[in-house]
Amino acid sequence: MSRIFVVEDDIAIRDELCELLENSGYEVCQPEGFEDIAAQAIKAGADLVLLDINLPSANGQTVLKEIRKSSDMAVIMVTSRAGETDEMLSMSMGADDYITKPYNPMILLLRISAVLKRTQSGGMARASYHGLAVNTARGSIGEGSSEIMLTKNEMIIFSRLLASQGQIVTRDELMTALWDSEEYINDNALTVNISRLRQKLSEAGIEKALETRKKQGYMLL
């Protein structure tokens, strides 16, 4: 049974959400207050965090940043504000998905299921790229002091590109790999993740590893 850590300050919404999740077979836990939320989420051993951006004593994006310092647990950001700025910022900080209130309960459950499926599947445990070890389960490239950590989404993209190294992988193929269904694609989020992946590969000492083919897709060299 997957454990979901629900961070929502609106009591009515939180209670309704917890009931929905419990009735759907998830174990649900909540923070005790809104201080040190990142530490509470990690201590709870959650498989996924539903994290509201607008909290009484903290910004959800700041909490996400703190979580990512020590954990790659799945995080879905939730906000009542429409617009792309929050979404792009959240995804650039390592969120696995993003949803805007008011949301359809069934759509939320599908997104949770998709994220958990991606993050809990071991996939190809180890591979190599340009002489560097690739650990898809851990989400890392290289080892020891040279190890570069990727977010879950970055590793999904990298793994798909690595499996087709030297061949063009279309944006649609990458978005399908990320969200399992084209109905839930967000093009901006893919662009942000590609940019961050390219930067991390550069940090790993692999310059110009990711080639963009306009109107076609991407190729890992």
PyMOL commands that set and color helices and strands:
alter all, ss='L'
color gray80, all
select helices_A, chain A and resi 11-23+37-43+60-70+84-92+105-120+144-146+152-163+171-179+182-184+187-203
alter helices_A, ss='H'
color red, helices_A
select strands_A, chain A and resi 3-7+27-29+48-52+74-79+97-100+126-129+132-135+140-141+148-149+169-170+210-213+217-220
alter strands_A, ss='S'
color yellow, strands_A
deselect
rebuild
show_as cartoon
